[in-house]
Amino acid sequence: MQPAQRRAYGRRATPAVAVLITVLAAAGLGGCTGSDSSSGPDDGASGDSGTNVSAEPGRYRTLPEACGAVSRKTLQTLLPGAEQDDKVYDGQAAVTYDIDRRDGCRWKVETASGTRYLTIDFQRVVSYDPSVSDDDRAQETYEKKAVAAHIPDAPSAPSTPSSSSRSEGGASGGSSSSASPGTSSDEPGKSGKGAMGDEADNSDKTGKGTDTPSAGGEASGESDESDTASDDTAPRRLDDLGDDAFLNDELITKDSGLHRDITLVFRSSNVIATIEYDQWTTDKKHIPNSQGLQENAQDLADELTGRLNE
């Protein structure tokens, strides 16, 4: 009887072992499935990390030295009479703390034919947002300046403004209205514009008004019996300079005289350059001419674009 029982036990044990093997196999398969599913999130994470690449950096990593960016020949054209004092050509460097991010220079000449001011400012824009490129951030900054200066969006000129409406228009570099020259500084324009940004632009405009020009202007590009801008000289956007550019023209009249201020701003990749070219006179019968001053400013802008690309 006992052998039979052992045989019977042996027969019952065989299905139990098979079941156990099946369970273990299933558990092993489940482990493999778990391993596969756990690899899915890892793959997704690595894919996500690929999208966190920083936006494209700007073309420029440095700036030209501002006071050395303008040739002597150009300065002789823009500052007639400066040859009487060679030190005028050296210019006065703006106060700045990082010349690879901001640099500027200012020139001034006083002669019997009037007073001229020339200021250039370079700003290299860097985006600290990894999703926004340096160029895009620079374009945003440029557009803010254009809007503040009331430059029309369309390339065509707006209706002819009067001298008073232009004097109420925006100044360069973020000022939405004209500064009131002649009130704040013994040394006009010495404001650290290169380091201070738009606030410095305003103080620079204000400071320039303290100097009283000595006489009416008869130098190149000056005499104009009309203070009304033509369609060709009205504030406008320029389509043949850098990536973006605009030009503003303001005639400001004061009791002591008048001055015409030309502001030209252009963007090349992630650098924004601002040119301010002003002529002052006490002779209100000889109004500084828009066309001549604007042509000089545009010639200088062409020269500066070349300096940026050297």
Helices and strands as residue ranges (DSSP letters): H 2-49, G 50-52, G 66-68, H 72-78, G 82-84, G 86-90, E 92-93, E 102-111, E 114-124, H 134-148, H 163-167, H 193-196, H 198-208, E 236-237, E 244-254, E 257-268, E 271-281, H 290-308
